[in-house]
Amino acid sequence: MSKRLFIDRRTCLKGVGAALALPLLDGMGWAETTGGPASKPPVRLGFMYMPHGVIMDQFWPADAASFLAAPPPALESLRPVIDQCLLMKGISGVPISPFNGAPHALELSTWLTATLPDPDKRDEVSIAISADQIAANYVGAFTTLPSLELATMPQTWKENQEGLNEAYYSHCSFRSPTQAVPAEINPRNVLKRLFNKQDQRGGGNASTEMSSLDRNMLDLVLGGARELRRTLSVPDQRKLDEYLDSVRSVERRIAAIEMRQKEAALEKAGVRPSRRRDSDSPPIEIKIPEGDRRSEYMQVMCDLSVLAFQTDTTRVCTYIGSTPNGVSYPELGFNDQHHSQTHHNHQAEKVRKVAAITAFNIEQFAYMVKKMHSLREGDGTLLDNCIMMWGSGLEDGNKHTRENLPFILAGRGGGSINTGRFLPDVKGNQGDLLTTLLTCAGIPLDRPVGIATKQITEIASSA
């Protein structure tokens, strides 16, 4: 029997001023130490957030039996991968007393910390390390980036609720009890971080503005890819080709967004690009929070998250889909702000708009989950080796309740999670859930997360 060639997991394609991480190939040893070729792929953790809760009768299934056959309206976009999902009702949030006047300051900041800020240091950041950063501290040494933090909007919202520090309104990741982790909102910058793309005219200085994406990054490394390809098995050759195509696709989409931004700016200045017709719709301007086609923007960010996991550039990612205030969704046909509509007092039109916003955000999560499910990895798919959590820090934005926080889990976590189920009566809190997910991902804990008192064993149970 011929001896099979294995290459180091950290192998990357290199060119002048550029380095491109590879996808995890069959010819790589998954483990960093002793696992070798028989080891399992690593488990990744992803968190995606939406504020203000949901319309409950649009989100929760009627019963466990109907979950797979007839998902509720809010989850319709997940139907193709509903068997890869786990839904749990009964996860309570962190009680916010003595901060009862700060529901929005605490819906995001407690989401991954399961902890209240220090009431004696309200104007400072003083809370707890978040679950994603606990994971990053353990697995971050094995990857180029310990974690990746993304957001759709700038993290600059200010509101004086209970005198709390403004960081609580727009951050979910905390590297330490006193340090909020900023999130990146520019896809171009995310691409640069992931693939170390540098402008050679700047002498290789990473801080120099990247050259145009028209100068394709992959042109610098294709020679190395051809050399590597000769050493790979046929399945790994196919996986490498698919991966390079996906990187190119993301670059093209970012370039297209930027081109439309430039065209929109020209039209605002009274200059109409000659290649456009008068009958054409105006170019879409990607501007947060108003006037954007947010689905395209969010899908690019989701693609970047998938690539980061696929290349093992990081194993921990958070994405704040929107922040508590100032967000509107003109793509859905109305300009009302999300926050104002959540105080609907059961008015049918406002309820309809909140339901549409919720379905839209879940649709972006579904886009990412379906893409992960389509990518092969090891003996299964990339999604099989991920734990993806979508959720909100409020149950009902109309009343600011937290008794049944909406959470969706997707992915089997390397076999640690039993999906394809709705658990209608889970007894636990936000900290219990986070503690359980970290444990499922193989993260050792010296203490529970936040207010946790136990693990939610039903996640892994087949009952």
Secondary structure, 3 states (H helix, E strand, C coil): CCCCCCECCCCEEEECCEEEECCCCCCECCCCCCCHHHCCCCCEEEEEECCCECCHHHHCCCCCCHHHHCCCHHHHHHHHHHHHEEEECCEECCCCCCCCCCHHHHHHHCCCCCCCCCCCCCCCCCCCCCHHHHHHHHHHHHCCCCCEEEECCCCCCCCCCCCCCCHHHHCCCEEECCEECCCECCHHHHHHHHHCCCCHHHCCCCCCCCCCCCCCHHHHCHHHHHHHHCCCCHHHHHHHHHHHHHHHHHHHHHHHHHHHHHHHHHHHCCCCCCCCCCCCCCCCCCCCCCCCCHHHHHHHHHHHHHHHHHCCCCCEEEEECCCCCCCECHHHCCCCEHHHHHCCCCCHHHHHHHHHHHHHHHHHHHHHHHHHHHCEECCEECHHHEEEEEECCCCECCCCECCCCCEEEECCHHHCCCCCEEECCCCEEHHHHHHHHHHHCCCCCCCCCCCCCCCCHHHCCCC
